Amino acid sequence: MDRFDNRPETALRWYSDGKPTALATVVETWGSAPRRVGAQLVIGGDGRIEGSVSGGCVEGAVVVEALEAIDEGEARLLEFGVSDDDAFAVGLACGGTIRVLVEPVGKVLHEPMLRELVDRRARREPVAYEVNIETGHRALRRNAYPDRLRMDRSGFEEDGQTFVAVHNPPLRLIVVGAVHIAQALVPMARIAGYDPAIIDPRDAFASSARFPGETILTDWPDEAVAKLGMDARTAVVLLTHDPKLDDPALESALKAGVFYIGALGSKRTHAKRVARMKEAGFTDAQIARIHGPVGLDIGAADPSEIAVAILAQMTAVLRGKA
């Protein structure tokens, strides 16, 4: 599913405004399909659309089917073959096949369930939307499909009938220390789908001139992370070299169960950090979650390369490869 999408929110808003609405979701793909499984398109009864299920090559047909599904009040499972010529027109090297589930809001995707999904997304709660395409049973699962949630991987279960749409909150990156490495890391992370925030009480470092357009907090780190909040979709990177700044955020991150913690510094510096965390009462298992020295060992020699190493390690941890 695309990061930062708002398709469920749009569908709920249109329906709440009294407009007939359907939500179309890519449930399966073969070959070089234009969009990944979980991509969504919202269709209004007046023909309005938002989102995409194919990059443009089958949207027209999906809209026609969706309008009919809205009138009938029934779900439809569609299958389309994208030809090589059509694929080339939307920027692909070759064609593929996609299956799209169309669900009219109200009679099929009930409004209370859609509203609950939107509410959980607003609260940054990872949730899986489950639908059996044979029986029509639908449910929201809060503590299920952990591997799918970790991998952001929507798709069918082994039974071939149960489709699971993953709704994860956007990834967040909290950087403590508005240093040169952060200037490279923050834009890279944004491109990778993270919503970054920089924390540094030192005004000379934490300036909008150094980080244009970014969220900057000049509070003390423990106060700043409390304002931002942290959860299992959050990465924390500590770059100040100063325990007075790094440690308060580090302790908060260890308690919050963020998916990644990285801390700049040599092995000697990290050994001292480990000792301080033990004194603070953290277990060996908790402390082992700290990646220090931060980043994959790729021989990085300057701030930009270090930022690449950090982002690569964050990705490896998120996807269960490290």
N, C-alpha and C positions, 0 to 999 in steps of 0.2 A: 504494500500500500504506500502511496506517495506520502512523504513527510509533509507536514504542514497543510494537508488537504482539509477542506471543510465541506465535503459532500454531504455527510449526514446532517450537519448543521443547516446547510442550504435546503435539503429536502424537508427537514422539520419546519423551517421558516416558511417555505412556500405552502406547505400543507396547512400550517397554522393560519396562514393568511387566506385560507379558503380556496386555494388553487389545487386542482387535481395534480398529483405528483407521483412519479415512479423513480425508483433508484435502480440503476443497472450496474452490475458488478461483473468483472472478468473473473470467472471461476476456474478456467483451465486453458492452457495454451499448448500448442505444439509448434515446432519449428521456430522461425524468426518472427514471433508475434510482436506487433507494435507496442503493446503495453503489457506490464507484468500482471500476474494474478493479484487480485485485490483492487485494481484500478477501478474507479467508479465514475459514472455519469448520472447526473440528475436531469430528469425530463419533466417539464411542466406540461399540463394539459393544453396550454396555449402554444406549445411548440418550443418554448424556451429550453435551453440546455446549459449545463455548467459541468465542466470536467471532460473526461475523455476515456473511451475504452479501446480505441484503436489508432489514435493519432490522426483520425479524420477519414479513414478509408471505409468504415462501415457504420459510422455514426448515423447517417441518414436512415439506413435500414433499421437500426436499433430504435430510433425515434418513432418510426412508423409502428413497429411492433409494440413499443411502450405505450403509445396512445391507444392502441387496440386493447392492450392488457389493462389499462386504466378503465376503459369503458366496460370491459368484461369483469373486472375485479379479480383477476386471476394472475398468478405468476407465469412467466414463460422462460424456458431455457432455450437459448438460441445458439446456433453454431454457424460460424462464418469461416470460409477459406479466403485468405488474403493472397491474391495472385502476385507473382513476381513484379508485374508492371505496377500494380497498386502499391506494393511494398516500396518499390523504388521511388514512387511519388511522395511517400511520407518519410523518406530518408533511410530505408532499410536495404540491405544487400539482396535479400530474398524473401519470399513470402512465408506464410504460416497459417495456422488455424487457431481460432479462439472460440470459447464458449462463454456466453454472457447470460447471467441470470437477471431477469427483469422482475422487480417486486413493486407493485403498486402500494403506495403508502396508504394506510387505513384498513383496507380489506385484507391485505396479505401481510405486509409489514406494519403491524399495529402501532398506532401513534404512541401509546404508553411505552412500548419497548424501544421505539426510536428515540423518544424523549429521555429514557433512562440511559441509552447509549450516549447521547449527546451530553447528558449530565456527567456521566463517568469520564468522558473525554475531557470535559471542562475541569474536572478534579484531578486530571493527570493519572487516572487509574487505568492500567493496562487491562483490556477486556477482549474477549473473543466472542464474535457473533457466529452462532452455529445454526445451520439450516440443513435439514434432511430433504433432498430434492425429490425423494420418492413419497414420503409421508407428509411433507410440508411442516413438520415440527420445527419450531424456531426457539432459540434460547440465547441468553447472554451468560457467558461463563467467566467468572472473576478469577478463580484459581485453577485454571485448567490450561492444557496445551503449553506448558512452560517452554518447550523447545521451539515451538512456533513463535511464541512471543519474543524469545531471545533473538531469534533469527529474522524477525519481521516477515515471516513466511506464511502467507495465506495459502489455502489449497484444500484438496479433498483428503480425507482420511483413507485408510486402506480399504474400507468397505465400499468405496466408490460412490457412496450416497451422501455422506456427511461432509458438507463444505464448511470450512472454518475461515472466517474473515478476521484477521488480526487488526485490532485498533490499539496501537501503542501511542502514548504521548510523545511529542517531539523530543528528540535527544537534546540534552542541555550540556553545556560545558562551562564550568566555573573555573576561571583562571585567577589565582592569587599571585599578584605581582605583575604590574604593568611594565614589564621589561621588554628588551628587544626581541626575545624569543616569542613573547606574547603577541607582538606586532605581526609576526609571521604566522603564528599558530591560529589566531582568531579568524582571519579571513579564510584560511584553509579549512578550518572546522565548519565555517558557515557554508562553504561550497559543499562539504560532505554531509550537510543536513542538520548540523547542530545549531542551537540557539545559544550563543555565547554571552557571558557576562564577565567583566573584569573587576577584581577587587584590589584596591591598593589605597591605604590612607595617606600616601605620600602624594601631595598635589602635583609635584613636579613630574611624576611618572603618570598618574591617572588623569590625563587631560584629553579632551575631545579632539585636540589637534593631533595627538598621537594615535587615537583610536576613533576616527570620524564615524559617527552614526551608530556606535556601539553602546551597550549598556555598561555604565561605569559606576561603581559604588566606592565611595571614599570612607566608608565606615570602617571600624576595626573589623577584621575578618570574621570573628565569631558573630558579631552583630549583623554583618552583611549576609552571611550564609543563612542566618535565621530569617532574614527578610526574603531571600530568594527561595528558600526551601530546597531540600535535596531528596531524591528518591532513586529507585533502581534504574531510571533512565538518565541519570546524571553522571557525568565524569568530572573529576576535580583534579586540577593540575597546579602544583605548588612551585613557584619559580623565584621566590624572593631570596633564598639562602639565609633568611633570618628566622630563627625559631619563634621569635616573638610574634611574627606575622603568620608564618606557616602553621605552627602547631595548633592554634585555636581552630583553624579551618580543618586541619587534619583530624583532630579529635571529633569534630562534628561529622565529618565524612565517614569515619569509621563507625560511628553510632548510627548513621542514617542508612547504611547499606547501599551506597552508591556502587555502580557497576565497575568504576575504574578510579583508582587513585594513583597519581604519578607525582614524584617529588624530585626536583632538580638537586644535584649535588654528587660528590664523589662517594665511593664506597665507604670511606672513613666518615664522611658527613652522615651517610645513611645509618651507619652503625650507631652513631650518637643519637640519631633520631629514633632508632629502634629502642635504645635504652630509655629514652625519655617516655616513649609510649608504654613501655613496660612499667615504668614508675607510675604512670597515670592509670594503671590498672587494666590495660588492654591485653588480651590473650595472644599467644603466639599465632594462632590461626587468623585473628583479626589483623595483626601486624604484617603477616605474610601477604596480605592483599595490597600492600603498598609497593608500587613499582619504583624502586630507587636503586641506582640512578635511573631517571625517567627515560622512556623511549626504547625502541628496539636498537640493538647494537648493529648499526649499519655504517659505522665509521664517520658519523656526522661531524662536520668540522666548523660549521658556522650556524648562526641562529636559525636561518631558514631550513637547513638540513636537520637540525635538531627538532624543529617543528614537524617536519615530515616524519621523523622517527617516532615522535610522540603520537601523532595522529594515527600512524600505522599500528602502534601498540594498542591504542584505544580501540581501533577497529578489530584487531585480533582478539582482544578480551571480550568485546561485545559479541562477536560471532563464535565464541567458544573455541578459538584457535590458540589461545595462550592462557 
